[in-house]
Amino acid sequence: MRITTRHAVRTVQTLCVTLTAALVATGCGRSEDSGPGKDAPAEIAAGKAKGTVVMWSLGDPDEDLKELAKKFEQENPDADVKITAVPWDGAHDKLTTAIAGGNTPDMSMVGSTWMAEMAALNGFQATPTSIKSSDFYPGQWDTTKYKNTSYGVPFIADTQAVYYRTDLTAKAGIKGALAGDWDGYLKDLKAIQATAGKENPKLRHASGLVMGFNSWIFWLPMVWQQGSDIYDAKTGKFTFDTPEVAKALENYASVPKQGLAPTDRADNVQSFQDGLTAVYQEGAWAGGTFHKDSPQLDGKWKTMPTPYTKQPAGFAGGTDLAVFKEAKNPDAAWKFAQFLTEPANLATYSKATGSLPPSPQAWTEGKLTEDENLKAFAEQLEVSKAPPAITTWQQIADTIDSELEKLTLGKATVAEVQKTLQSKATSIGTGR
């Protein structure tokens, strides 16, 4: 998912907070005896799928998904899959409205950070036990959970890696990847910065930096790398006030404060392609963009896992598949979800679209790590972790984005940011 798309997604999410809160407050008119956390797993009957399966995909019309649907129909001659594309900027609203009105398709792609919110609306069936969590990266599987119950299946994984321009870093005396530990990584950034305007005439900053929207994706793993977290699921309390969070904030702010990254909301992708920055952290989609928009740079950039302090950790996100409570043909829908997430089909879809599969076996079957630039993402998926599965997560994430920007611009200290985050998060709460 590109940053521009994420902007659209977040805008819709913000607009839908009121609607969602209202839906949660009413519980959508459903019984107290069933619902989130109380659902028994759905069951998949024996035999082939039959009947029509109506599915919503997210984003542009997905021809590669339709090709897999044709294969499913060939294996299940009595099944007919109808896929409708829903643009990302309208998806959240469309999904929540459909759930509230009981007018859903059978199944849909769902943004991973929406899963808890929509599961709390009593929108999804619990995942059948025949779909095994052990077949997926743990962090990716956790994106399907709400109150320790899984309500979907991971389909497209998302995590971050570091892109670096070898033609620029080499002039700083760096052979190969930058250091993998945080202190060494910072030292390498300083060496790269020292070449700006000299050995690297066009270079302005050693590193790019995401400001504002979705900056939490790049910061939260720094907390996990400290062996800590921002939320304790056992107590239901936020933990922004710990020394580990303070250290993560200090590390995050240290790059722009030392002049190693811009603080002006620069277009990081374009800056990387133009040689204005040498290092940039982003998802796998960026590699496809670099190849498409700047083929002359092929072979001049590589990827590496994100640097860490005490232990490696990364962000787990992406897109899951969910079957709705109001599905007219749930059995065939689950069979199609199961089919799509078989390792061979995940590998086929990944190769066709450039997306990351959420299953280790799909990586093996697709021989995806033969692509040197995908290896870093495979390593990151091994240590990736999902953000807290709470219905208010988007509000918490927005608050983190805002406070990180204040910290980066020097408008708040680490202590002030911690105090604000703890206070605001506690006030927002965890929702239903």
N, C-alpha and C positions, 0 to 999 in steps of 0.2 A: 504494500500500500504506500503510494507516494505521499510525501508531506502535503502536497497540494490537496490530495484526496483527504488526508487526515484533517486538514483545516475544515473541509466541507462536513466531514463526519462530526467533528466536535461542535460545529455550529448547530447542526441538527440536534445533537445531544443536549446542548444547552437549551434550545427552544423546547425540548421535550421534557425537561425536568419537571415542570409544573404538571404536565399531562401524566407523567409517570407517577409522581407523588399522589395525584388524585386516584389513579388506578390502584396503587398499592393500598391507599387508605380504605378504598372500598372493597379490596380483595377481589375485585372483578365479580362480585356477587356469587362467588363459589363457596362450597361447603367448607367448614372449619375442619372436617374430618379427613380431608385429603388436601394435597397441595405441597408446596415446597418443604422438603425435609421429611415428608410423610409418604411420599409416593413409592409404591412397589415398582420394581423394574418392569418395563414392558417386556412382552414375550414375542418371539419370532416363531411363527408356525413352520412346520416342516414343509418341504415342497417348494415349487417355483412361485415367483411373484405373479399375481394376477391383477388385472384392472389398471386403472389410470393412477399415476402418481403425479401430483402437481407440486412443483418445486420452484422456489424463488432463489435465483443466484444473485450475487451482489456485484455491482460495477457494470461494466460494459457487457453486451451479449457475449457469452462464453462458448465459443465454438468447440474448444477442446473438451469442455464438460459435456457438450451435446454429443461429441464423438463417443465418449464413455457411455452415455445414455443409450446410444445405438447398440453398443456392445452388450449392455445389460438386457436390452430388448431382444437381441438375438439369443441370449441365453435363457430368456424368459419370454417365450413367444406370445403369451397371453397378457403381457404387461405393456403399458404405453406411458412413457415419461414425457411430461410437458414442462418445459423449463422457461420461466419468465425472468428476464433480467430486471433488477431493481437498482437504480443508481445509488451510489453510496450516500449522496447528499439527501436522499429521501428515505433511505432504508430504515433508520431507527424509528421514524414517525410511522411509516407504513406497517412495520412489524408490531409496534405497541398498539396501534389502532386496530389492527387485525385481531390481536389477542383479546383486546378489550371487547370487541364486537363479536367475538366467536366466529369470525369469518376468515380463517387462515387457510393457506394451502396445506398440503400434507406435511411438507418439510421445507426447510430453508437453510441457506448459509446464514450464520450469525456472527458478527464481530465478537471476538473472545471477551472483550471488556463489557459487553452487553449481556452476557450469559446470566450472571447472577440477578441482574435487574429484571430480565424477562422471565427467568425461572420463578422469581418471587411473585410475578404476576400470574403464576399458575399457568404459564403458557406452554410448557414443554412436558413431554413424557420422560420419565426416567429411563436411562439407557439400559437396554437388555443386558443380562449378565453374559450372554454369549459373545458380546463384544468386550474383549479383554483389555483392561487398563495396561497390562504388562506389554502389550504390543506397541505402546506409544512412549515417547519421552515423558517422564513423570511431570515435568513442568507443563507440557502441552496438555496432558490429560487433566491436570488441575484447572485448566481454563474452562473445563466443562462443568465444574462442580459448583454447587450451591448448598450450603448446610450439609456438607459431606456426602451429598448425593450427586451423581453425575447425570446431567441432562442433555448430553450430546456426544458427539465423536469429533476429535480433532481432524481437520481436513487440510488446512494450509497453515504451516508453522511460520512464526515470525520471531526473529531475534536479531541482535546487532553484532557487527564485527567492525574492526578498524580497517579502513582503506588507507593505503599510503602510496604516494608517488615515488617510485624507486629512482626516477631520474633526478628528483629534488633531494631526497634523503641521502642519496649517495654522495652528493656534494657537501653534505655535513659529516662525511666520514662514517656513515652508518651502513654497514654491510648486512643486507638481508632485512629481516623485520626489526622493528623497534623493540626495546626491552619489554618483557612481559610483566615485570613487577612495576608497581606504581612509581616508586622513586626513580628507578632506571628509566621508565617511560618519560617522566617529567624531565630528566636530564637530557634525554634524546630530543625532546621538543625544544629545549633551550639551545641545543647545538644546531638544530634546524633553523631556529629563529635567528641565530647569529649569522646565517648566510643570506638573510633577506636584504635585497638591494646590492648584494655583493656577488657571491658565487651563483646565487639565484636572484637575478635582477628583478623579476616580476613578483617574487614572493612577498606577501605582506604579513601573513601570520603562519606560524608553524601548523596550527590546528584550526579546524572549523569548530563551531559551537552552536548547538540548537538553543535558541532563546524563546521563551514563551511557550506556545502550544506544544504539548507533548514532550517538554524537556524532562518531565518526571521519568520518562522511559529510560533516559540516559543516566539519571541520578539514582533512582531506586536500587539498581544493582550494586551501586557503591555501598549502600547500607548493608545489603546481603553479604557483600564481600568482607564486611567487618564482623560477620557472624551474628548480625542482629536483624531487626525488622522494624517496621513502623506501626505494626498492629499485632496484638496478641489475640489470636482467635479463641484461646481458652478463657480469657477474662473478658473478652469483648472490648478491650481498651486500646487506645492508640498509644504509641511509645515513641513519639517524636522527641522526647526529652532525655534521651540517653546519650552517654558519651560517644557511642558508636555512630549515632546519627550526626552528632556534632563533627566527628572526624570526616564523615562522608560529605558533609556540607563544605568543610574546609578544603577537602581535595577537589571537589567540583569547582569551587570558586578560585582555586589556586591557578588554574590555567589562564582564564581571562585577566585575573589580577596581575599576573606577571607579563602581560602583553603578548601571550602566546596564542590568543584567539580573539577574534573580533567581538564586539558587544553591540553591533548595530543591525542585528537581524539580517545579516548578509545571506545571500543565496549560496548555501554551502556547496550544493552540487555544482553550480556554475563556477564558483570560486575554485573548486578542486580541479575542474576540467581546464580552467584558464590558468592554472598554476599559481593562483593567488594564495592558496593554502596547500599544504603538502600532506596533511593527515585529516581524516574525517571518519566519524563513526556513523554507520547507517545500516539499514537492512539489505537483504540480498538484491532487492529490486534495483538498487543503485548501480550495481555492476552491469545490468542490462542497459541501463540508461547511458552509462559511460561508453559502452560498446556501440550503442545505436547513434548517440549524438557526437561522440568524439572517437571514431575508430582509429584515428592516428595515435591515440594513447594506448591502444592494445599492446600489452607487454610492458607498459611503463607504470602499471599500478598493480598492487597485490593486496591481499587481505591478511589479517592476523586476529586472533582472539583479543577481546578487550583486556587491557592491563588490570591487575587486581592487587589488593593489599594483603589481606590475611588468607583469603580463599577465593577461587574463581566462582563467578556467578554471573548470570545474564538474564535478560528479560524474556519471558515467554508470552507471546501473543499470537495473533493470526485470526483465522476464521474456522469456526466449528460448524458441524451439521447438527440440526435439531429437528425432531419430529414433534408436531404440535399436539396438544391435548385434543383439539377439535379436528384432527386429521380424519378425512373420510376413508382413507385407505392406509392406516398406520402400518399394517403388516408389510405391504409392498414398499412403503416408504423406508422402514427400517432395513428391509432387504437391499434397497438401493443404497442406503447409507453404508451398510456393511460392505457392499460391493465396491463402492467408491474408495473405501479406506483399506481395501486389501492392498498389501505391499506393492504388488505388480502394477495395480492401477494408480496408486499414489505416485509411483516412480514415473509412469507414463505421463501423468498430468504435470508432474514437476518438470520433466524434460520439455514438454510442450509449452509451458507457461513461464518457466524460470522461477516458479515458487519453490518453497522449501517443504518437503514432506515431513509430517510429524512422527513418522515411524522409523526407528533404526533399520528395520528390515527393508524398508523401501529404499533407503540410502544404499544398502548392500545390493539389492536386486538391480537397482538402476545404475550401480557403479558410479554414483554421483561424486564421490570424493576423488575420482580420477581428474576432476576439474580442480586444479590447485587452489583456485579462489573460493571454492565452496568448502574446503576443509575447515576453515576457521569457523564457518557457520555450524558445521557438524559438531565441532568441539563445544561451541557455545550452547547448542541444544542439549548437550549432555548435562550442563550445569544451569540450565535456564529455570526460572521460577515465575509463577504467575502472581500478579498483584492480588491483594486481598479480595475475596469473593463476597463483597458486600454491595448492597443495592445503591449505596451513595458513592460508589467509587469515583464516578466521573466528577462529582463535586469536590471530593478530596483531591483528585488529580489536578483539577483546575486551580485549587488553592496552592498545591505544591508548585505548579508552573509559575504562578504569580510571585510566590515568595523566592523562588530560585532566581527570578529576574531581578528582584530587589537586591538580592545578595550579590549577583553578578555585577550590577551597576553600582554597587557600593552604597545603596540606599538603606541597607539594613545589615546588622552584624549577624554572625552565626547564632549567637545567643538570642537575639531578637527574632530571627527567623524560626528558631526552635520553639520559642514561647508562642509565637503567632500560630505556627502549625499545630501545636498541641491544643491550643485554645480553640481554634476554628474547627479542627477535625472533631474534637469532643463535642462542640456545639452542633455540628452537622450530624454527627452520630453515624450509626451503621445501617440505618433503615430497618426494614422489616426483618 
